Amino acid sequence: MIKAVIVDDEPKAIQSLSWELTNFSDEIEIVKTFTSPEAAIDYLETNPPDCLFLDIQMPTMDGFQFLDKLKSKDFAIVITTAYNEYAIKALKHEAIDYLLKPIDSDDLEDTIKRIKKFNYRLLNSSKIEDVLINFHTKLDQKKITINTDGKLMFVPVDDILFIESDGNYSTIVMVDGQKTVITKKLKEVNSILPEQFFFRIHNSFIINLNRIKEYIKNDGYVVMQSNHKIPVARQRKSNFLEKF
């Protein structure tokens, strides 16, 4: 079953597309609809569907601005619009198809085939990725695997300075100053790091213990080799000191 989300500022357009999709195919389930693009972005960050049907012409934020704000787009994107001048731009924004309103049944059939192909390729890509991660983890315990921007990065753990939480995302700060944002919560990142080298010193920070320059006891923070000052949570202080 293809789980789909519809984003369109016109309730009647949502109703019409929902009817077309559910009556045309028993393989599509509309899990959520939105007239507010802002609300849709919040939802998609934690509930990625198999497919997003997105209107282009919306008053507060057009469809392309909407796509630019999405941090992750690991699902099929289908543009729906009454205007035909956006086709090339839609492709540049990684849309797999472009439906003109009113939607033709033959076009819809082709779109569903494209969605299936996209999801099939994505599934197989994920399986290959799992094999690579497992193989690399067994091969080299001194590196961790980071999945970001459609690629796998094999990062030496000693090159990581600290990791900072940003809600459902985490920013990995390297010794050379490079920063990488990944779609993992800090708790998930902590689970893949070797605990003998890393410590979650605060709800928002994990630090590389080998990269600490100073510990300022009175003020309750550590100074990293980069001179970043990172607070030590009061409830984690005793466990932190035990590391030394």
Secondary structure, DSSP 4 states (H G I P E B T S, - for coil): -EEEEEE-S-HHHHHHHHHHHHHH-TTEEEEEEES-HHHHHHHHHH---SEEEEES--SSS-HHHHHHH-S---SEEEEEES-STTHHHHHHTT-SEEEESSPPHHHHHHHHHHHHHHHHHHHHHHHHHHHHHHHHHHH-TTEEEEEETTEEEEEEGGGEEEEEEETTEEEEEETTS-EEEESS-HHHHHHHS-TTTEEEEETTEEEEGGGEEEEETTTTEEEETT--EEEPPGGGHHHHHHT-
